Amino acid sequence: MITKEQVTEQLKKVVDPELGMDVYTLGLIYNIDIKDKKINIKMTLTSPMCPYGPQIVEDVKTRIKLLNAEPIIELVFSPPWEIPKEVRSILGI
C-alpha cells in the first residue's frame, strides 16, 4: 500500500526551476488522496501563467509513477497560491 509519506517524499523531489525549491515545501500541493494505485493530487502553480507549469506537472506525474501508481493531477488556481511564511524567510522576501 502506498502511503502519503511516500507520495510526499516524491513530491519533495520536484523542483520549481524558477524558485529552486520543491513544490511541496512551496505549498503548491493542496491535497493528496490515495485510492489503491491511484494518487489524486490537487495542486496549483505560482501563477496561472507560470512558464514552467507543464514541466512541473509532468515531473509530478513522473515521480508518482515511480511508486507504481497512476497519477491524477487536478490543477487549480483557487485559492490563489500564497508564499508560506517559512518560504518567505528562506527566499529573503
C-alpha positions as CSV (number, residue, x, y, z in Angstrom):
1,M,0.0,0.0,0.0
2,I,1.3,3.4,-0.9
3,T,1.4,5.9,1.9
4,K,1.0,9.7,2.0
5,E,4.6,9.9,3.3
6,Q,5.9,8.1,0.2
7,V,4.0,10.4,-2.1
8,T,5.2,13.4,-0.2
9,E,8.8,12.3,-0.5
10,Q,8.4,12.0,-4.2
11,L,6.8,15.5,-4.4
12,K,9.8,16.9,-2.5
13,K,12.0,15.9,-5.4
14,V,10.0,18.0,-7.9
15,V,11.7,21.4,-8.1
16,D,10.2,24.6,-9.4
17,P,13.0,25.8,-11.7
18,E,12.2,29.5,-11.2
19,L,12.4,29.4,-7.4
20,G,14.7,26.5,-6.9
21,M,12.5,24.9,-4.3
22,D,10.3,21.8,-4.3
23,V,6.6,22.0,-4.9
24,Y,5.7,20.5,-1.6
25,T,7.7,23.0,0.5
26,L,6.4,25.8,-1.7
27,G,2.9,24.9,-0.7
28,L,1.8,24.2,-4.2
29,I,0.3,20.9,-3.2
30,Y,-3.2,21.4,-1.8
31,N,-4.3,17.8,-1.3
32,I,-3.2,14.2,-1.7
33,D,-5.8,11.4,-1.9
34,I,-4.7,7.8,-2.3
35,K,-7.1,5.1,-3.5
36,D,-5.4,1.8,-4.2
37,K,-2.9,2.6,-7.0
38,K,-4.5,5.9,-8.0
39,I,-3.0,9.1,-6.5
40,N,-5.1,12.2,-6.8
41,I,-3.1,15.4,-6.3
42,K,-4.8,18.7,-6.2
43,M,-2.1,21.4,-6.8
44,T,-1.5,24.8,-8.1
45,L,1.3,26.8,-9.7
46,T,3.0,30.0,-8.5
47,S,0.8,31.8,-11.1
48,P,-1.6,30.7,-13.9
49,M,0.9,31.9,-16.5
50,C,3.8,30.0,-14.9
51,P,6.1,29.2,-17.9
52,Y,7.3,26.0,-16.2
53,G,3.8,24.8,-15.4
54,P,3.7,21.9,-17.9
55,Q,7.1,20.8,-16.9
56,I,6.3,20.8,-13.2
57,V,3.1,18.8,-13.8
58,E,4.9,16.3,-15.9
59,D,7.6,16.0,-13.2
60,V,4.9,15.3,-10.6
61,K,3.4,12.6,-12.8
62,T,6.8,11.0,-13.4
63,R,7.6,10.9,-9.6
64,I,4.2,9.4,-8.8
65,K,4.7,6.7,-11.5
66,L,7.9,5.7,-9.7
67,L,5.6,4.4,-6.9
68,N,3.9,2.2,-9.5
69,A,0.8,4.3,-9.2
70,E,-1.4,6.2,-11.5
71,P,-1.2,10.0,-11.0
72,I,-4.3,12.0,-11.4
73,I,-3.5,15.7,-11.3
74,E,-6.1,18.4,-10.7
75,L,-4.5,21.8,-11.4
76,V,-6.4,24.6,-9.6
77,F,-5.9,28.3,-9.1
78,S,-8.5,28.9,-6.4
79,P,-7.5,29.6,-3.8
80,P,-4.6,31.5,-5.3
81,W,-1.1,30.4,-4.1
82,E,0.4,32.4,-1.3
83,I,4.0,32.1,-0.3
84,P,4.2,30.3,3.1
85,K,5.9,32.4,5.8
86,E,8.8,29.9,6.2
87,V,9.5,30.0,2.5
88,R,9.4,33.8,2.5
89,S,12.3,33.9,5.0
90,I,14.2,31.3,3.0
91,L,13.8,33.3,-0.2
92,G,14.6,36.6,1.7
93,I,11.2,38.1,0.9
